Amino acid sequence: MAQTEARVGPGDLFVRNATGLVRELNAFDAFNLVFAAVLLPVGITEVMGFTPIFWPHANMLLSFLIATPLVACFGLVYLYFTVLMPRSGGDYVWVSRTLHPFLGFLVNVSLTFVFLTWIAFNFTFMLSVVGPATAYVAGLHSPLFLAPSKGELLLVATVLTAAFAALMIVGVRSVARYMGVMFVVVWVGMLLWLGAMLLGSHAQFVRTWNQHSGATYAGIIGEARHLGFSAAGGIGLSATLLAMVYCFQVYTGFQWTGYFAGEVKNVRRTASTSILGGLAASAIGFILGTGLIYKYYGFKFFGALVFLGLGGGVAHYHLAFSPWLAALAQFLPGPHVLALFVAACFVLAVLWWTPAGFMLATRNVFAWSFDRLAPQRLTDVSDRFHTPVVATVFVALVVELLNVLNIYAGLAAYLLNIIAVMGLAFIVVGIAAALTPWRRPQMHAGAPAWAQRRVGGLPVITLVATVSTVAWAFVIWAAFTTGFGGTLGVAPMLEAFTVPILAAVWYGAVWALRRRQGLDLAQVFQEIPPE
């Protein structure tokens, strides 16, 4: 932090009086960023690939139907704050201005780390899971496509990290154009996928499977049952409720508009259409997708296949492909080129969403620096491109470190534990929203009308935020009660909370440094950052 050692006056609250960022994102751009962040093709792949292993009797169609209104409450919390404080940094700014700056920094650093790990994880997932699945559909047999080495994974991930960093530096309009093209390509493929399952019959799938898979439909169900798997009987309500852990996890992203709200045009209106529109589009996709998967492939068969290919029966699985959704496109009705395009779109979806992850992280880092909690150079904005260049390079370096950790140190397994970090962070944001009408009444007076209405004497935002908080507490409880989120031992929890602990130490050190420089940071956090 050598560049920030100069003494600053008490009137110099922020690094400068304007951010230098420009409101260039229109309503569709904002919607596309958050809808991409949900990453529906990968999310539904993970949900349908893992749920039958943990909860064979869970019906994910019902799980999504129950989870969606709860997640909507979570989205309304972020919409409320985005309208009140439309600045880069999202929950960092909101919590620091309503509860305490320490909590705001801790929450935002934790969430930024979680979301950056998703970039690295999704690169690896694309190359080692959906990539080989697409190669199977394409009839490719090279180990480069079917089983890339760790070195090959890192090489491709590094190239992608550098390429996306360059795209982010060029400017948000270039990012928006790129994401617009990817949106069209990916969603043409996804709509074809949904349409094929809708129009195709289950009997047609059974015939295709028996002819071309190397196994029989009845044989898969029988083998899984022989090995101890059972999805017999009715829907397991408790399993369906517990499986909502996955729903909450894969929905996360639709509320991200607040992180880059400083670059959105007509932010009050756009925030509503992007956040609520992103949730609606995601809900339709997840609900239709799970329902059609059960309809076309069969609930019992799909669970049995996943158990054999990815779960407890994997030692007895001998088919040429792992049963991920991209590979199962091979058995869709219609021409083979349709199956190949659908499978490829599962891969391309990762390249569609990645700029959203970069956008969130760079704007959060920028906001920390703007409030003097990080080196001042991180607020440098290009006069030509209107982007925080140094912050983007910094984020790219962090992603590259996470690429290495994910490929060589098993970061993906560590991610199971940090659902607690993410959930606790969202709980703090919910508490902040619930208390804002009392802690910042003048600010609350500028909230949307729905948030100010009172039911039983309490503002609607307080009731909504309470539901969101309780829902995320349930997610944390369910994750660790069932073993999905890892274990509650001291060592794994210390590992999971390493980043929040480091953030707390950093915050204390910077606060002490600023006091020696003559700046009381408490004054900074009484004001909303300028645009």
DRENTORKE-259581 format. One line per 10 residues: their letters; for each residue x, y, z of C-alpha. Coordinates in Angstrom, 1 decimal, padded with zeros to 4 digits. Layout:
N
a = X:Y:Z | ...
***
This chain:
531
maqtearvgp = 000.0:000.0:000.0 | 003.0:002.3:-000.6 | 000.9:004.6:-002.9 | -001.5:005.4:000.0 | 001.0:006.5:002.6 | 000.6:010.2:002.0 | -001.3:012.0:004.7 | -004.9:012.7:003.8 | -007.1:015.5:005.1 | -010.4:014.9:007.0
gdlfvrnatg = -012.3:016.3:004.0 | -010.9:013.7:001.6 | -013.3:011.0:002.3 | -013.1:009.1:-001.0 | -010.2:008.6:-003.4 | -011.8:011.2:-005.6 | -015.1:013.0:-006.2 | -016.3:010.8:-009.1 | -015.6:007.2:-010.0 | -014.8:007.7:-013.7
lvrelnafda = -017.2:004.8:-014.5 | -019.9:005.4:-017.1 | -023.5:004.3:-017.1 | -023.4:002.3:-020.4 | -025.4:-000.8:-019.6 | -029.0:-000.8:-020.8 | -031.8:-003.0:-019.5 | -031.0:-006.0:-021.7 | -027.3:-005.8:-020.8 | -028.1:-005.8:-017.1
fnlvfaavll = -030.5:-008.7:-017.5 | -028.1:-010.7:-019.6 | -025.3:-010.3:-017.0 | -027.4:-011.6:-014.2 | -029.2:-014.3:-016.2 | -025.8:-015.5:-017.4 | -024.5:-015.5:-013.8 | -027.2:-018.1:-012.9 | -025.5:-020.3:-015.5 | -028.6:-022.4:-016.0
pvgitevmgf = -027.1:-025.1:-018.2 | -024.3:-025.8:-015.7 | -026.6:-025.4:-012.7 | -029.1:-027.9:-014.0 | -026.3:-030.3:-014.9 | -025.0:-030.2:-011.4 | -028.4:-030.4:-009.7 | -029.5:-033.4:-011.8 | -026.1:-035.0:-011.6 | -025.7:-034.9:-007.9
tpifwphanm = -029.2:-034.9:-006.3 | -030.0:-038.6:-007.0 | -026.8:-039.5:-005.2 | -027.7:-037.6:-002.0 | -031.5:-037.8:-002.1 | -032.8:-040.5:-004.5 | -036.4:-039.8:-003.6 | -036.1:-036.0:-004.0 | -038.2:-034.5:-006.8 | -036.3:-031.5:-008.1
llsfliatpl = -039.3:-030.1:-009.9 | -041.0:-029.8:-006.6 | -037.9:-028.5:-004.9 | -037.6:-025.7:-007.4 | -041.3:-024.9:-007.1 | -040.9:-024.5:-003.3 | -037.6:-022.7:-003.4 | -038.5:-020.1:-006.0 | -040.7:-017.9:-003.8 | -038.1:-018.1:-001.0
vacfglvyly = -035.4:-017.1:-003.4 | -037.7:-014.3:-004.7 | -037.6:-012.8:-001.1 | -033.8:-012.9:-001.3 | -034.0:-011.1:-004.7 | -036.2:-008.4:-003.3 | -033.6:-007.7:-000.6 | -031.0:-007.0:-003.3 | -033.5:-005.0:-005.4 | -034.3:-002.8:-002.4
ftvlmprsgg = -030.7:-002.0:-001.8 | -029.9:-001.6:-005.4 | -032.5:001.1:-005.7 | -031.5:002.8:-002.5 | -027.7:002.8:-003.2 | -027.0:002.2:-006.9 | -023.3:002.2:-006.7 | -020.5:-000.2:-007.6 | -019.8:-002.7:-004.9 | -023.4:-003.9:-004.0
dyvwvsrtlh = -023.6:-005.5:-000.6 | -020.3:-004.0:000.4 | -021.7:-000.5:000.2 | -025.1:-001.5:001.6 | -024.0:-003.3:004.7 | -021.2:-000.9:005.4 | -023.7:002.1:005.3 | -026.5:000.4:007.3 | -024.9:-002.0:009.9 | -021.1:-001.5:010.1
pflgflvnvs = -018.2:-001.0:007.6 | -016.4:-004.1:009.1 | -019.4:-006.3:008.3 | -019.8:-004.8:004.9 | -016.2:-005.5:004.0 | -016.2:-009.0:005.5 | -019.4:-010.0:003.7 | -018.3:-008.6:000.3 | -014.8:-010.0:000.4 | -016.2:-013.4:001.3
ltfvfltwia = -018.8:-013.4:-001.5 | -016.3:-012.1:-004.0 | -014.0:-014.9:-003.2 | -016.8:-017.5:-003.5 | -017.8:-016.1:-006.9 | -014.3:-016.0:-008.2 | -013.8:-019.6:-007.2 | -016.8:-020.3:-009.4 | -014.9:-018.9:-012.4 | -012.0:-021.3:-011.8
fnftfmlsvv = -014.4:-024.2:-011.0 | -016.5:-023.7:-014.1 | -013.4:-023.6:-016.4 | -012.4:-027.0:-015.0 | -016.0:-028.3:-015.1 | -016.2:-027.2:-018.8 | -013.0:-028.9:-019.7 | -013.3:-032.1:-017.7 | -017.1:-032.7:-017.6 | -019.2:-031.1:-020.3
gpatayvagl = -016.3:-031.0:-022.7 | -015.8:-034.8:-022.7 | -019.6:-035.2:-022.8 | -019.7:-033.1:-026.0 | -016.8:-035.0:-027.4 | -018.7:-038.3:-026.9 | -021.7:-036.8:-028.8 | -019.3:-035.6:-031.6 | -017.6:-039.0:-031.8 | -014.2:-037.7:-030.8
hsplflapsk = -011.8:-040.1:-029.1 | -008.7:-038.1:-028.4 | -007.6:-038.0:-024.8 | -007.2:-034.3:-025.2 | -011.0:-034.0:-025.4 | -012.0:-037.0:-023.3 | -009.5:-036.8:-020.4 | -007.3:-033.7:-020.6 | -004.2:-033.8:-018.3 | -003.8:-031.3:-015.4
gelllvatvl = -001.3:-029.4:-017.5 | -003.7:-029.1:-020.4 | -006.5:-028.0:-018.1 | -004.3:-025.3:-016.7 | -003.1:-024.1:-020.1 | -006.6:-023.7:-021.4 | -007.8:-022.1:-018.2 | -004.9:-019.6:-018.2 | -005.6:-018.6:-021.8 | -009.3:-018.1:-021.1
taafaalmiv = -008.5:-016.1:-018.0 | -006.2:-013.8:-019.9 | -008.7:-013.5:-022.8 | -011.6:-012.5:-020.5 | -009.4:-010.0:-018.6 | -008.5:-008.4:-022.0 | -012.2:-008.3:-022.9 | -013.1:-006.6:-019.6 | -010.4:-004.0:-020.1 | -011.7:-003.0:-023.6
gvrsvarymg = -014.9:-001.8:-022.0 | -018.4:-002.7:-020.9 | -019.9:-002.1:-024.3 | -017.6:-004.7:-025.8 | -018.5:-007.0:-022.9 | -022.2:-006.4:-023.6 | -021.9:-007.1:-027.3 | -020.0:-010.3:-026.7 | -022.5:-011.5:-024.1 | -025.4:-010.6:-026.4
vmfvvvwvgm = -024.0:-012.9:-029.1 | -023.4:-015.7:-026.6 | -026.9:-015.3:-025.2 | -028.4:-016.0:-028.6 | -026.2:-019.0:-029.4 | -026.6:-020.6:-026.0 | -030.3:-020.1:-025.7 | -031.0:-021.3:-029.2 | -029.3:-024.5:-028.1 | -031.2:-024.6:-024.8
llwlgamllg = -034.6:-024.0:-026.4 | -033.9:-026.8:-028.9 | -033.0:-029.1:-026.0 | -036.2:-028.3:-024.1 | -038.2:-028.6:-027.3 | -036.7:-032.0:-028.1 | -037.6:-033.4:-024.7 | -041.0:-031.8:-024.8 | -041.9:-033.3:-028.3 | -040.1:-036.6:-027.8
shaqfvrtwn = -041.8:-039.4:-026.0 | -040.4:-041.5:-023.2 | -041.0:-044.6:-025.3 | -039.0:-043.1:-028.1 | -036.1:-042.5:-025.7 | -036.3:-046.1:-024.4 | -036.0:-047.4:-028.0 | -033.1:-045.1:-028.8 | -031.3:-045.9:-025.6 | -031.6:-049.7:-026.1
qhsgatyagi = -030.3:-049.4:-029.6 | -027.4:-047.1:-029.2 | -026.2:-046.8:-025.6 | -024.6:-050.2:-025.0 | -027.0:-051.1:-022.3 | -030.8:-051.5:-021.9 | -033.2:-049.3:-020.1 | -034.4:-052.2:-017.8 | -030.9:-053.3:-017.3 | -029.8:-049.9:-015.9
igearhlgfs = -032.6:-049.9:-013.4 | -032.1:-053.5:-012.4 | -028.3:-053.1:-011.9 | -028.8:-050.0:-009.8 | -031.4:-051.7:-007.6 | -029.1:-054.7:-007.2 | -026.4:-052.4:-005.9 | -028.7:-050.8:-003.4 | -030.2:-047.8:-005.2 | -033.9:-047.3:-004.9
aaggiglsat = -036.2:-044.5:-006.1 | -039.3:-046.6:-005.5 | -042.4:-045.4:-003.8 | -043.8:-041.8:-003.7 | -042.0:-038.5:-003.6 | -039.9:-038.1:-000.4 | -041.0:-034.8:001.0 | -038.2:-034.4:003.5 | -035.6:-035.3:000.8 | -037.3:-032.8:-001.6
llamvycfqv = -037.0:-030.0:001.0 | -033.4:-030.8:001.9 | -032.5:-030.9:-001.8 | -033.5:-027.2:-002.0 | -029.9:-026.6:-000.9 | -029.0:-027.1:-004.6 | -031.8:-024.8:-005.7 | -030.5:-021.9:-003.6 | -027.0:-022.5:-004.7 | -027.7:-022.6:-008.5
ytgfqwtgyf = -030.1:-019.7:-008.4 | -027.5:-017.4:-006.9 | -026.4:-014.8:-009.5 | -029.7:-013.3:-010.6 | -029.4:-010.6:-008.0 | -026.0:-009.4:-009.1 | -027.2:-006.1:-010.7 | -026.3:-004.3:-007.5 | -022.6:-005.0:-007.9 | -022.3:-003.0:-011.1
agevknvrrt = -025.3:-000.7:-010.5 | -023.0:002.3:-011.0 | -022.8:001.5:-014.7 | -026.5:000.8:-015.4 | -028.8:003.3:-017.1 | -032.1:004.2:-015.5 | -031.0:002.0:-012.6 | -034.3:002.1:-010.6 | -036.3:000.6:-013.5 | -033.5:-001.5:-014.9
astsilggla = -032.8:-003.1:-011.5 | -036.4:-004.4:-011.3 | -036.4:-005.8:-014.8 | -032.9:-007.4:-014.5 | -033.2:-008.9:-011.0 | -036.9:-010.0:-011.1 | -036.6:-010.8:-014.8 | -033.5:-012.8:-014.2 | -035.2:-014.8:-011.5 | -038.3:-015.4:-013.6
asaigfilgt = -036.3:-016.6:-016.6 | -034.1:-018.8:-014.4 | -037.2:-020.3:-012.6 | -038.9:-021.1:-015.9 | -035.7:-022.7:-017.2 | -035.0:-024.8:-014.0 | -038.6:-025.9:-013.6 | -039.2:-026.7:-017.2 | -035.8:-028.4:-017.5 | -036.2:-030.7:-014.5
gliykyygfk = -039.8:-031.5:-015.4 | -038.9:-032.4:-019.0 | -035.9:-034.5:-017.9 | -038.2:-036.6:-015.7 | -040.8:-036.8:-018.5 | -038.4:-037.8:-021.3 | -035.8:-039.9:-019.5 | -037.9:-041.2:-016.7 | -037.6:-040.3:-013.0 | -036.5:-043.8:-011.8
ffgalvflgl = -034.2:-044.4:-014.8 | -032.5:-041.1:-014.6 | -031.7:-041.6:-010.9 | -030.5:-045.1:-011.5 | -028.2:-044.0:-014.3 | -026.7:-041.2:-012.2 | -026.2:-043.6:-009.3 | -024.3:-046.0:-011.6 | -022.3:-043.4:-013.5 | -021.5:-040.9:-010.8
gggvahyhla = -022.4:-042.3:-007.5 | -022.1:-045.5:-005.5 | -022.3:-047.8:-008.5 | -019.5:-046.2:-010.5 | -017.3:-049.3:-010.1 | -019.9:-051.3:-012.1 | -020.5:-048.7:-014.8 | -019.0:-049.6:-018.2 | -020.7:-047.2:-020.7 | -018.6:-045.0:-023.0
fspwlaalaq = -019.9:-041.8:-021.4 | -020.6:-040.3:-018.0 | -024.4:-039.6:-017.6 | -024.2:-035.8:-017.7 | -026.9:-033.9:-019.5 | -024.7:-032.9:-022.4 | -023.9:-036.5:-023.1 | -027.5:-037.6:-022.8 | -028.3:-035.2:-025.7 | -027.0:-038.1:-027.8
flpgphvlal = -030.4:-039.8:-027.2 | -032.6:-036.8:-028.1 | -035.1:-037.2:-031.0 | -034.2:-035.5:-034.3 | -031.0:-035.3:-036.4 | -027.6:-035.9:-034.9 | -026.5:-032.3:-035.6 | -029.2:-031.2:-033.2 | -027.7:-033.3:-030.4 | -024.2:-032.0:-031.2
fvaacfvlav = -025.3:-028.4:-031.1 | -027.2:-028.8:-027.9 | -024.2:-030.5:-026.2 | -021.9:-027.8:-027.5 | -024.1:-025.1:-025.9 | -023.6:-026.7:-022.5 | -019.9:-025.9:-023.0 | -020.4:-022.5:-024.5 | -022.6:-021.5:-021.5 | -019.5:-021.3:-019.3
lwwtpagfml = -018.0:-018.8:-021.8 | -021.2:-016.8:-021.8 | -021.3:-016.4:-018.0 | -017.6:-015.7:-017.2 | -017.7:-011.9:-017.9 | -020.4:-011.6:-015.3 | -018.0:-013.1:-012.7 | -015.2:-010.7:-013.7 | -017.6:-007.7:-013.7 | -018.8:-008.5:-010.1
atrnvfawsf = -015.3:-009.0:-008.8 | -013.6:-006.0:-010.4 | -016.4:-003.6:-009.3 | -016.2:-004.9:-005.7 | -012.4:-004.4:-005.6 | -012.9:-001.0:-007.1 | -015.4:-000.1:-004.4 | -013.1:-001.2:-001.6 | -010.3:001.0:-003.0 | -012.7:004.0:-003.5
drlapqrltd = -013.4:003.9:000.2 | -009.7:003.6:001.0 | -009.8:000.0:002.2 | -007.5:-001.2:-000.6 | -004.6:000.4:-002.6 | -005.6:003.5:-004.5 | -004.3:002.2:-007.8 | -007.2:-000.3:-007.9 | -009.5:002.7:-008.7 | -007.5:003.7:-011.8
vsdrfhtpvv = -010.0:004.0:-014.6 | -009.0:004.1:-018.3 | -009.9:007.4:-019.9 | -010.4:005.5:-023.2 | -012.3:002.4:-022.1 | -013.9:003.7:-018.8 | -012.9:000.5:-017.0 | -010.8:-000.2:-013.8 | -007.8:-001.6:-015.6 | -005.6:-002.3:-012.5
atvfvalvve = -008.5:-003.9:-010.7 | -009.2:-006.1:-013.7 | -005.6:-007.3:-013.9 | -005.6:-008.0:-010.1 | -008.8:-010.1:-010.4 | -007.3:-012.0:-013.3 | -004.2:-012.9:-011.2 | -006.5:-014.1:-008.4 | -008.5:-016.2:-010.8 | -005.3:-017.7:-012.2
llnvlniyag = -004.2:-018.6:-008.6 | -007.6:-020.2:-008.1 | -007.2:-022.1:-011.4 | -004.0:-023.6:-010.0 | -005.5:-024.4:-006.7 | -008.6:-026.0:-008.3 | -006.6:-028.2:-010.7 | -003.7:-029.2:-008.4 | -005.1:-028.8:-004.9 | -008.7:-029.9:-005.0
laayllniia = -010.3:-026.5:-004.5 | -013.7:-027.9:-005.8 | -013.9:-030.1:-002.7 | -013.2:-027.1:-000.5 | -016.1:-025.3:-002.2 | -018.6:-027.6:-000.5 | -017.6:-026.2:002.9 | -017.8:-022.5:001.9 | -021.6:-022.7:001.3 | -021.6:-021.8:005.0
vmglafivvg = -019.5:-018.6:004.2 | -021.9:-017.7:001.4 | -025.0:-018.4:003.4 | -023.8:-016.4:006.4 | -022.9:-013.5:004.2 | -026.4:-013.5:002.7 | -027.9:-013.7:006.2 | -026.0:-010.5:007.2 | -027.3:-008.7:004.1 | -030.9:-009.8:005.0
iaaaltpwrr = -030.5:-008.5:008.5 | -029.2:-005.2:007.1 | -032.3:-004.8:004.9 | -034.6:-005.7:007.7 | -033.1:-003.0:010.0 | -032.6:-000.3:007.4 | -036.1:001.4:008.0 | -035.0:002.1:011.6 | -031.2:002.6:011.2 | -031.4:004.8:008.0
pqmhagapaw = -035.0:006.1:007.9 | -034.2:008.9:005.6 | -032.7:006.5:003.1 | -035.6:004.1:003.5 | -037.9:007.0:002.5 | -036.5:006.7:-001.0 | -037.3:003.0:-001.3 | -039.8:001.6:-003.7 | -043.4:001.8:-002.6 | -043.8:-002.0:-002.1
aqrrvgglpv = -040.9:-001.9:000.4 | -042.3:000.9:002.4 | -045.8:-000.6:002.8 | -046.6:-002.0:006.3 | -048.1:-005.3:007.2 | -048.9:-005.8:010.9 | -047.0:-002.6:011.6 | -043.8:-003.8:009.9 | -042.4:-002.6:006.6 | -042.7:-005.2:003.8
itlvatvstv = -038.9:-005.1:003.3 | -038.4:-006.2:006.9 | -040.8:-009.1:006.5 | -039.3:-010.1:003.1 | -035.7:-009.8:004.5 | -036.7:-012.0:007.5 | -037.9:-014.7:005.2 | -034.7:-014.5:003.1 | -032.6:-014.7:006.3 | -034.5:-017.8:007.6
awafviwaaf = -034.3:-019.5:004.2 | -030.5:-019.1:004.1 | -030.2:-020.3:007.7 | -032.1:-023.4:006.6 | -029.8:-023.9:003.7 | -026.7:-023.9:006.0 | -028.4:-026.2:008.4 | -029.5:-028.6:005.7 | -026.1:-028.6:004.0 | -024.2:-029.7:007.1
ttgfggtlgv = -027.0:-031.9:008.6 | -027.0:-034.0:005.4 | -023.2:-033.9:004.8 | -023.7:-032.0:001.5 | -021.7:-029.0:002.8 | -018.9:-031.0:004.4 | -018.2:-031.5:008.1 | -018.5:-029.2:011.1 | -015.0:-030.0:012.4 | -012.6:-027.3:013.5
apmleaftvp = -010.1:-027.9:010.7 | -012.6:-027.8:007.8 | -014.3:-024.8:009.2 | -011.1:-022.9:009.6 | -010.3:-023.7:006.0 | -013.7:-022.5:004.8 | -013.3:-019.3:006.8 | -009.7:-018.5:005.8 | -010.7:-015.7:003.5 | -013.1:-014.0:006.0
ilaavwygav = -010.4:-014.3:008.7 | -007.8:-012.7:006.4 | -010.3:-010.0:005.4 | -010.9:-009.1:009.1 | -007.1:-008.8:009.8 | -006.7:-006.6:006.6 | -009.6:-004.4:007.7 | -008.1:-003.8:011.2 | -004.7:-003.0:009.7 | -006.0:-000.6:007.2
walrrrqgld = -008.2:001.1:009.7 | -005.2:001.7:012.0 | -003.1:003.0:009.0 | -005.8:005.5:008.0 | -006.0:006.8:011.6 | -002.3:007.4:011.5 | -002.7:009.3:008.2 | -005.3:011.5:009.8 | -008.4:010.0:008.2 | -011.3:008.7:010.3
laqvfqeipp = -012.9:006.0:008.1 | -016.0:006.2:010.2 | -016.7:009.5:008.4 | -016.4:007.7:005.0 | -019.0:005.2:005.8 | -021.6:007.8:006.8 | -021.8:008.8:003.1 | -022.9:007.0:000.0 | -020.0:007.0:-002.5 | -020.3:009.5:-005.3
e = -021.0:008.3:-008.9
***
